[in-house]
Amino acid sequence: MNGLLGLFSNDMGIDLGTATTLVFVKGQGIVLCEPSVVAIHRGAGGVLAVGEEAKRMLGRTPGSILAIRPMKDGVIADFEVTEAMLRYFIKKVHNHRVLVRPRMVIAIPSGITEVEKRAVRDSALHAGAREVHLVPEPVAAAIGVGLPIHEPAGNMIVDIGGGTTEMAVISLSDIVFSKSIRVGGDELDDAIIQHLKKTYNLMIGERTAEEIKVKIGSAYPLEQEVTMEVRGRDLVAGLPKMVTISSEEVREALAEPIAQIVEAVRLTLERTPPELSADLSERGVGRAGGGSLLKGIDRLLSDETGLPFHLADDPITAVALGTGKYLSDLKILRKITTTTSFSSWSES
């Protein structure tokens, strides 16, 4: 019966991220990449917009409209809004074929609790999924970047996302050691916001902080330091204000959350068996996630660990591609979620 249903449904893999949600559809590839943002009416509670349209409303809505991000630190912060967001994405990529519900593979942080796993599963089922498989994000990322995780050798991935940074050492399709910290792109943005508030009495929003991070943010000294004009609201006068900031001060502002990421990577390597550590010295470590695009993060990690860090061809889509590969060969890869106690599924 499942095979027959699969002929009529667009089975999908989902990277349900704090900042961005990506959807992979079997046979089509990645068909959707939109911000994990939902705009709702405060009173009525109805959904006004989802994704890119809702993100444009962040910080610019009237009192009656609220633009929120239902995912926080890689897990569901608002169950109902997450369900509405998933339903919207399912309808958008499933061509409105409501009679046949899709099978889903959803990537989740490796460090979340059983309650948080159930929240993700239940949200997907209520949103219209026929069957739900949960796979650890670092495993999905490793599959997505093409690491040979089925071999009896050490493979390590570091996935720096919006809400969490996931890292794992994998061998024979199983996690040897993994660590998940709730530090990611959001914390980097917040560090920039706090720096401008303390140093210049300037209040900026999330979108401006992200723009600063992308344009002049770095984890390692740049060959040529740069500056950027930033506009916001003066906390003293309450009026619009512009200041010029440098890449050096942004790097200093980012130092604390980046240090937490580096320390987590070091801890993971310390817990890795010697034989697998030798493999990592030869193979290096894979990098995925939007946060891995931060300038100089590879050089900093290499300096701190002595290992080479290789960036995925498309780090932002690595996890989604991994869920897609998992979806295409569930029989072979099902044991990954079984051995790591992540598998969860239901049929109607």
QUIVEN-V504246 format. One record per backbone hydrogen bond with DSSP energy under -0.5 kcal/mol. NH is the residue of the N-H (numbers start at 1). CO is the residue of the C=O. Records with the same first field share a line. If there is no record, write none. Layout:
# QUIVEN-V504246
NH=CO, CO
This chain:
# QUIVEN-V504246
5=1
6=2
7=3, 4
8=4, 5
9=5
11=9
12=103
13=24
14=105
15=22
16=14, 107
17=15, 20
21=34
22=15
23=32
24=13
25=29
26=11
28=25
29=25
31=23, 29
32=23
34=21
36=19
37=35
38=68
39=49
40=38, 66
41=46
42=64
45=41
48=39
49=39
51=37
53=50
55=51
56=52
57=54
58=55
60=57
65=62
66=40
68=38, 66
70=68
72=75
75=72
77=70
78=70
82=78
83=79
84=80
85=81
86=82
87=83
88=84
89=85
90=86
91=87
92=88
93=89
94=90
96=91
97=94
98=96
100=97
101=99
104=131
105=12
106=133
107=14
108=135
109=74
112=109
117=113
118=114
119=115
120=116
121=117
122=118
123=119
124=120
125=121
126=122
127=123
128=124, 125
129=124
130=102
131=102
133=104
135=106
137=108
140=136
141=137
142=138
143=139
144=140
145=141
146=142, 143
147=142
149=147
151=148
153=151
155=170
157=168
158=286
159=166
160=158, 288
161=159, 164
165=181
166=159
167=179
168=157
169=177
170=155, 168
171=174
172=151
173=149
174=171
176=169, 174
177=169
179=167
181=165
183=181
185=161
186=162
188=184
189=185
190=186
191=187
192=188
193=189
194=190
195=191
196=192
197=193
198=194
199=195
200=196
201=197
202=196
203=233
204=202
209=205
210=206
211=207
212=208
213=209
214=210
215=211
216=212
217=212, 213
219=295
220=295
228=245
230=243
232=241
233=203
234=239
235=201
238=234
241=232
243=230
245=228, 243
247=226
250=246
251=247
252=248
253=249
254=250
255=251, 252
258=254
259=255
260=256
261=257
262=258
263=259
264=260
265=261
266=262
267=263
268=264
269=265
270=266
271=267
272=269
277=273
278=274
279=275
280=276
281=277
282=278
283=279
284=280
285=308
286=156
287=310
288=158
289=315
291=160
292=160, 289
293=290
294=291
295=217
297=294
300=296
301=297
302=298
303=299
304=300
305=301
306=302
310=285, 308
312=287
315=312
317=314
318=314, 315
321=317
322=318
323=319
324=320
325=321
326=322
327=323
328=324
329=325, 326
330=327
333=329
334=330
336=333
337=333, 334
338=334
339=335
340=336
341=338
342=337
343=337
